[in-house]
Structure formats: C-alpha cells, structure tokens
Amino acid sequence: MPDITPQSEAGAMRQAVDTLEEDIVFGRLHPRERLTEDDLMARFALKRHVVRQVLAGLEAIGVVERKRNVGAVVRAFSAREVLELYALREVLECHAAAQIDLPVPPARLAPLAAVQKQHDAAVAAGDARAVFRINQAFHRELFALTGNAVLQQAIGDYARRTHPIRFGTLAAAAYRERARQEHWAMIEALQQGNREALVELCRRHLLPSRDAYLAAAQARGAA
C-alpha cells in the first residue's frame, strides 16, 4: 500500500470538496440532506480527520452548514436569504463592471474570449459539469479586468455561496444558452466601451438562477 503523503492527502481532500460541491450544484445532494462522516469515509476512501476537513471546507464556502444534534447538512436558503444574497451579488458585480477601464484592449480581452469559446463548446455538447466550471473561469477572467483583487475575492466568495441555488439554471439547456449569449454580449460591451450595457448585463445575468430557485421553492410550498 503506497504511503499517504501530506500532498496526496491534500489532493484527495480537494477532489472530495469539488465532487461534493458539484453534487450540491447539480441537485444530487439536496437542501437539508445530511452528510455523515462514515458515508463520506466510505465513498472517498478517506480517514475521518480528512473527511472533517472536507466538511469544514464545504462549510467555509457556504454550501454546507453544521447543526446541533444533526451534524453537517446541505445548506438551504429561505426566500429572504436568496433575495438578500443576490442583492449583495448585484451590488458587487455591477460595481466591478463600473470599475473596468473601457474599452478593453484586444490583448487584454483575448483570454476572456478564449474561455468563452470553451464555454460555447461545453454548452453545445450539453456538458453541464464543464459549463459550470468554465462559467466560473469566465467570471474570474471578467472581474480580473478590474485590477482589484479584494473585489474579485468578494465576488468569488459570494458566487460560491449561491451554488446550492443554481441547480435549476445549470440543468436547463435554455438557461445555459441564455448565459452563453450574455457572455458574448459582455465581451462586445467591453470591446465597444459601453459601460451602461455592461453593468445592465451583469445585473440581468444574475436573475435566472435567483428566480428559478424562488419559483421552485414556492411550488414546493404550494404542493
């Protein structure tokens, strides 16, 4: 049996966090569903102390919460929490769009366009997992244009907190195509120096996942 090094242990922990994060994003793990240490140890072949680090990592990014006498559960959001969280994301992301120096030179825009071409391919292939990961890369590249690392970090942190909310849009091909088109519209606004269009696109880009989650929650409540 090979020795377990700190590096391999850290890699296994990171992989488990990423896998569970995707399970939450794509609805394979549901809001309020328990995550038990024994189940995770068996699934990922990890020791208990590593599983506890995995759960702590998921809690740190806001997709899992610990409850007294229950343990770790997938984070569930009330309608008010969803509205407040998305209102904050709107403030951060629209502010970031307003800070980008426009128009963006072609050389600076090229990495963003390259990522978007990967996104196009993932959407065309119907690969929701790739769409999810490449979409994250697109928004990292987009907000890197602000040159403000603190703002970028805040945007990324709050975007990850909404991952349990986003299943409805990632699962639907129509929503993925809408996001793809909006990405290209953002690139065009950056090229043309159209700040008003860019800010509005960033605001509008947030709405489908928020509204789909609220509609689904309302439907469950009415059922």
TORROTOR-175941 format. One record per residue (C-alpha): residue number from 1; residue in one letter; y, x, z. Coordinates in nm, 4 decimals. Layout:
# TORROTOR-175941
[NUM; "A"; [Y; X; Z]],
...
# end
This chain:
# TORROTOR-175941
[1; "M"; [0.0000; 0.0000; 0.0000]],
[2; "P"; [0.3361; 0.1530; -0.1012]],
[3; "D"; [0.5866; 0.2411; 0.1666]],
[4; "I"; [0.8674; -0.0085; 0.2115]],
[5; "T"; [1.1947; 0.1802; 0.1882]],
[6; "P"; [1.5340; 0.0506; 0.3003]],
[7; "Q"; [1.6335; 0.0395; -0.0668]],
[8; "S"; [1.3317; -0.1692; -0.1729]],
[9; "E"; [1.3773; -0.3966; 0.1284]],
[10; "A"; [1.7434; -0.4491; 0.0389]],
[11; "G"; [1.6472; -0.5224; -0.3218]],
[12; "A"; [1.3865; -0.7766; -0.2139]],
[13; "M"; [1.6387; -0.9419; 0.0163]],
[14; "R"; [1.8970; -0.9610; -0.2643]],
[15; "Q"; [1.6408; -1.1098; -0.5011]],
[16; "A"; [1.5400; -1.3717; -0.2445]],
[17; "V"; [1.9050; -1.4666; -0.1850]],
[18; "D"; [1.9650; -1.5007; -0.5598]],
[19; "T"; [1.6481; -1.7055; -0.6120]],
[20; "L"; [1.7252; -1.9447; -0.3265]],
[21; "E"; [2.0862; -1.9746; -0.4401]],
[22; "E"; [1.9607; -2.0819; -0.7835]],
[23; "D"; [1.7131; -2.3240; -0.6240]],
[24; "I"; [2.0080; -2.4867; -0.4473]],
[25; "V"; [2.2315; -2.4862; -0.7556]],
[26; "F"; [1.9651; -2.6478; -0.9740]],
[27; "G"; [1.8569; -2.9053; -0.7190]],
[28; "R"; [1.5127; -2.7620; -0.6470]],
[29; "L"; [1.6279; -2.7443; -0.2852]],
[30; "H"; [1.8187; -3.0499; -0.1727]],
[31; "P"; [2.1103; -3.1004; 0.0684]],
[32; "R"; [1.9884; -3.1025; 0.4313]],
[33; "E"; [1.6480; -2.9609; 0.3316]],
[34; "R"; [1.5110; -2.7194; 0.5921]],
[35; "L"; [1.4442; -2.3558; 0.5113]],
[36; "T"; [1.1834; -2.2284; 0.7550]],
[37; "E"; [1.1249; -1.8614; 0.8199]],
[38; "D"; [0.7474; -1.8952; 0.7860]],
[39; "D"; [0.7725; -2.0652; 0.4452]],
[40; "L"; [1.0126; -1.8018; 0.3160]],
[41; "M"; [0.7996; -1.5169; 0.4510]],
[42; "A"; [0.5017; -1.6562; 0.2602]],
[43; "R"; [0.6944; -1.7287; -0.0585]],
[44; "F"; [0.8691; -1.3927; -0.0894]],
[45; "A"; [0.6213; -1.1707; 0.0993]],
[46; "L"; [0.8975; -1.0568; 0.3329]],
[47; "K"; [0.8962; -0.9673; 0.7005]],
[48; "R"; [1.0633; -1.2013; 0.9452]],
[49; "H"; [1.3641; -0.9783; 1.0084]],
[50; "V"; [1.4305; -0.9610; 0.6326]],
[51; "V"; [1.3997; -1.3389; 0.5974]],
[52; "R"; [1.6554; -1.3762; 0.8746]],
[53; "Q"; [1.8890; -1.1506; 0.6782]],
[54; "V"; [1.8289; -1.3668; 0.3698]],
[55; "L"; [1.9250; -1.6799; 0.5623]],
[56; "A"; [2.2296; -1.5040; 0.7055]],
[57; "G"; [2.3313; -1.4060; 0.3521]],
[58; "L"; [2.2985; -1.7643; 0.2296]],
[59; "E"; [2.4970; -1.8845; 0.5287]],
[60; "A"; [2.7681; -1.6268; 0.4592]],
[61; "I"; [2.8206; -1.7555; 0.1052]],
[62; "G"; [2.8359; -2.1125; 0.2309]],
[63; "V"; [2.5254; -2.2703; 0.0756]],
[64; "V"; [2.3176; -2.2853; 0.3949]],
[65; "E"; [2.4129; -2.3810; 0.7500]],
[66; "R"; [2.2386; -2.3415; 1.0845]],
[67; "K"; [2.1951; -2.6481; 1.3016]],
[68; "R"; [2.0988; -2.6554; 1.6668]],
[69; "N"; [1.7352; -2.7552; 1.7200]],
[70; "V"; [1.6836; -2.7747; 1.3425]],
[71; "G"; [1.7382; -2.4263; 1.2039]],
[72; "A"; [1.8631; -2.3388; 0.8573]],
[73; "V"; [1.9282; -2.6247; 0.6147]],
[74; "V"; [2.0818; -2.6505; 0.2693]],
[75; "R"; [2.4497; -2.7301; 0.3068]],
[76; "A"; [2.5503; -3.0921; 0.2484]],
[77; "F"; [2.9098; -3.1950; 0.1855]],
[78; "S"; [3.0930; -3.5131; 0.2751]],
[79; "A"; [3.3231; -3.6651; 0.0142]],
[80; "R"; [3.6217; -3.5423; 0.2120]],
[81; "E"; [3.4857; -3.1869; 0.2254]],
[82; "V"; [3.4277; -3.1894; -0.1506]],
[83; "L"; [3.7817; -3.3077; -0.2195]],
[84; "E"; [3.9323; -3.0517; 0.0189]],
[85; "L"; [3.7227; -2.7665; -0.1171]],
[86; "Y"; [3.8105; -2.8436; -0.4766]],
[87; "A"; [4.1768; -2.8894; -0.3888]],
[88; "L"; [4.1744; -2.5367; -0.2472]],
[89; "R"; [3.9951; -2.4016; -0.5540]],
[90; "E"; [4.2561; -2.5667; -0.7736]],
[91; "V"; [4.5387; -2.4013; -0.5797]],
[92; "L"; [4.3746; -2.0575; -0.6009]],
[93; "E"; [4.2674; -2.0710; -0.9637]],
[94; "C"; [4.5841; -2.2283; -1.1002]],
[95; "H"; [4.7886; -1.9741; -0.9041]],
[96; "A"; [4.5779; -1.6973; -1.0563]],
[97; "A"; [4.6332; -1.8354; -1.4068]],
[98; "A"; [5.0069; -1.8341; -1.3376]],
[99; "Q"; [4.9939; -1.4646; -1.2370]],
[100; "I"; [4.8309; -1.3267; -1.5531]],
[101; "D"; [5.0675; -1.1318; -1.7774]],
[102; "L"; [5.0795; -1.3139; -2.1114]],
[103; "P"; [4.9995; -1.2768; -2.3897]],
[104; "V"; [4.6943; -1.0681; -2.3074]],
[105; "P"; [4.6488; -0.7734; -2.5478]],
[106; "P"; [4.3342; -0.7866; -2.7656]],
[107; "A"; [4.1829; -0.4806; -2.5961]],
[108; "R"; [4.2049; -0.6442; -2.2530]],
[109; "L"; [4.0770; -0.9748; -2.3871]],
[110; "A"; [3.7746; -0.8251; -2.5638]],
[111; "P"; [3.5471; -0.8079; -2.2548]],
[112; "L"; [3.6158; -1.1747; -2.1763]],
[113; "A"; [3.5384; -1.2792; -2.5344]],
[114; "A"; [3.2180; -1.0719; -2.5271]],
[115; "V"; [3.0992; -1.2501; -2.2131]],
[116; "Q"; [3.1845; -1.5847; -2.3684]],
[117; "K"; [2.9690; -1.5073; -2.6732]],
[118; "Q"; [2.6784; -1.4564; -2.4328]],
[119; "H"; [2.7675; -1.7905; -2.2749]],
[120; "D"; [2.7660; -1.9528; -2.6202]],
[121; "A"; [2.4139; -1.8236; -2.6819]],
[122; "A"; [2.2878; -1.9449; -2.3435]],
[123; "V"; [2.4363; -2.2919; -2.3980]],
[124; "A"; [2.2861; -2.3099; -2.7480]],
[125; "A"; [1.9459; -2.2085; -2.6093]],
[126; "G"; [1.9661; -2.4646; -2.3291]],
[127; "D"; [1.9072; -2.1866; -2.0754]],
[128; "A"; [2.0718; -2.3356; -1.7664]],
[129; "R"; [1.9929; -2.0328; -1.5487]],
[130; "A"; [2.1611; -1.7956; -1.7938]],
[131; "V"; [2.4528; -2.0370; -1.8326]],
[132; "F"; [2.5019; -2.0321; -1.4556]],
[133; "R"; [2.5018; -1.6530; -1.4239]],
[134; "I"; [2.7083; -1.5853; -1.7373]],
[135; "N"; [2.9592; -1.8511; -1.6363]],
[136; "Q"; [3.0135; -1.6570; -1.3142]],
[137; "A"; [3.0690; -1.3399; -1.5165]],
[138; "F"; [3.3211; -1.5189; -1.7401]],
[139; "H"; [3.5308; -1.6300; -1.4464]],
[140; "R"; [3.5160; -1.2857; -1.2853]],
[141; "E"; [3.6498; -1.1370; -1.6093]],
[142; "L"; [3.9114; -1.4108; -1.6423]],
[143; "F"; [4.0579; -1.3695; -1.2956]],
[144; "A"; [4.0320; -0.9903; -1.3116]],
[145; "L"; [4.3223; -1.0223; -1.5561]],
[146; "T"; [4.5444; -1.0999; -1.2559]],
[147; "G"; [4.5005; -0.7454; -1.1254]],
[148; "N"; [4.4902; -0.8975; -0.7756]],
[149; "A"; [4.1621; -0.8024; -0.6077]],
[150; "V"; [4.2279; -1.0113; -0.2952]],
[151; "L"; [4.2910; -1.3247; -0.5011]],
[152; "Q"; [3.9819; -1.2543; -0.7119]],
[153; "Q"; [3.7694; -1.2258; -0.3968]],
[154; "A"; [3.9038; -1.5525; -0.2558]],
[155; "I"; [3.8358; -1.7341; -0.5827]],
[156; "G"; [3.4820; -1.5968; -0.5961]],
[157; "D"; [3.4092; -1.6843; -0.2337]],
[158; "Y"; [3.5181; -2.0459; -0.2672]],
[159; "A"; [3.3468; -2.0861; -0.6041]],
[160; "R"; [3.0166; -1.9861; -0.4430]],
[161; "R"; [3.0688; -2.2355; -0.1640]],
[162; "T"; [3.0656; -2.5117; -0.4234]],
[163; "H"; [2.7296; -2.4085; -0.5723]],
[164; "P"; [2.5383; -2.6905; -0.3975]],
[165; "I"; [2.7865; -2.9330; -0.5569]],
[166; "R"; [2.7380; -2.8166; -0.9145]],
[167; "F"; [2.3834; -2.9292; -0.9992]],
[168; "G"; [2.4926; -3.2411; -1.1901]],
[169; "T"; [2.7030; -3.0469; -1.4372]],
[170; "L"; [2.4725; -2.7483; -1.4852]],
[171; "A"; [2.1767; -2.9768; -1.5527]],
[172; "A"; [2.3571; -3.1781; -1.8224]],
[173; "A"; [2.3879; -3.0314; -2.1726]],
[174; "A"; [2.7083; -3.2263; -2.2402]],
[175; "Y"; [2.8807; -3.0710; -1.9393]],
[176; "R"; [2.7649; -2.7224; -2.0382]],
[177; "E"; [2.9069; -2.7723; -2.3871]],
[178; "R"; [3.2356; -2.9004; -2.2468]],
[179; "A"; [3.2660; -2.5896; -2.0288]],
[180; "R"; [3.1887; -2.3675; -2.3286]],
[181; "Q"; [3.4679; -2.5258; -2.5319]],
[182; "E"; [3.7118; -2.4982; -2.2412]],
[183; "H"; [3.6321; -2.1273; -2.2062]],
[184; "W"; [3.7331; -2.0655; -2.5669]],
[185; "A"; [4.0473; -2.2730; -2.5160]],
[186; "M"; [4.1343; -2.0478; -2.2202]],
[187; "I"; [4.0860; -1.7399; -2.4369]],
[188; "E"; [4.3124; -1.8920; -2.7022]],
[189; "A"; [4.5812; -1.9682; -2.4412]],
[190; "L"; [4.5596; -1.6090; -2.3153]],
[191; "Q"; [4.5965; -1.4784; -2.6708]],
[192; "Q"; [4.8886; -1.7036; -2.7543]],
[193; "G"; [5.0668; -1.6653; -2.4217]],
[194; "N"; [5.0517; -2.0386; -2.3498]],
[195; "R"; [5.0690; -2.0407; -1.9705]],
[196; "E"; [5.1064; -2.4176; -1.9355]],
[197; "A"; [4.7872; -2.4752; -2.1337]],
[198; "L"; [4.6016; -2.2047; -1.9391]],
[199; "V"; [4.6924; -2.3474; -1.5988]],
[200; "E"; [4.6005; -2.7003; -1.7083]],
[201; "L"; [4.2681; -2.5815; -1.8489]],
[202; "C"; [4.1860; -2.4061; -1.5212]],
[203; "R"; [4.2681; -2.7236; -1.3289]],
[204; "R"; [4.0713; -2.9507; -1.5612]],
[205; "H"; [3.7745; -2.7134; -1.5687]],
[206; "L"; [3.7041; -2.7859; -1.2014]],
[207; "L"; [3.6894; -3.1637; -1.2288]],
[208; "P"; [3.3468; -3.2429; -1.3829]],
[209; "S"; [3.1347; -3.0862; -1.1069]],
[210; "R"; [3.3502; -3.2386; -0.8341]],
[211; "D"; [3.3458; -3.5845; -0.9888]],
[212; "A"; [2.9735; -3.5781; -1.0720]],
[213; "Y"; [2.8844; -3.4879; -0.7124]],
[214; "L"; [3.1070; -3.7609; -0.5699]],
[215; "A"; [2.9672; -4.0193; -0.8127]],
[216; "A"; [2.6094; -3.9228; -0.7247]],
[217; "A"; [2.6869; -3.9401; -0.3523]],
[218; "Q"; [2.8441; -4.2822; -0.3964]],
[219; "A"; [2.5411; -4.4031; -0.5935]],
[220; "R"; [2.3050; -4.2814; -0.3207]],
[221; "G"; [2.5147; -4.4614; -0.0617]],
[222; "A"; [2.5037; -4.7848; -0.2600]],
[223; "A"; [2.1289; -4.7656; -0.3202]],
# end
